[in-house]
Amino acid sequence: MPASRRTAAEAAADREHDVWKFKPYPLRMAMLTTIYGFGLYKWWMYVSS
């Protein structure tokens, strides 16, 4: 039975990965966009000065 338990665990891990990979999280996307946008702005101000 260890093989079936391992297979079930792998399937669960694959499902968890698929959720993070494909499901859009609007709040998460907005937060990341804000953080990266601010970082890019600060970098551009440093580079252009």
Sequence and secondary structure as in RCSB ss.txt:
>XXXX:A:sequence
MPASRRTAAEAAADREHDVWKFKPYPLRMAMLTTIYGFGLYKWWMYVSS
>XXXX:A:secstr
 HHHHHHHHHHHHHHHHHHHHHS  HHHHHHHHHHHHHHHHHHHHHHH 
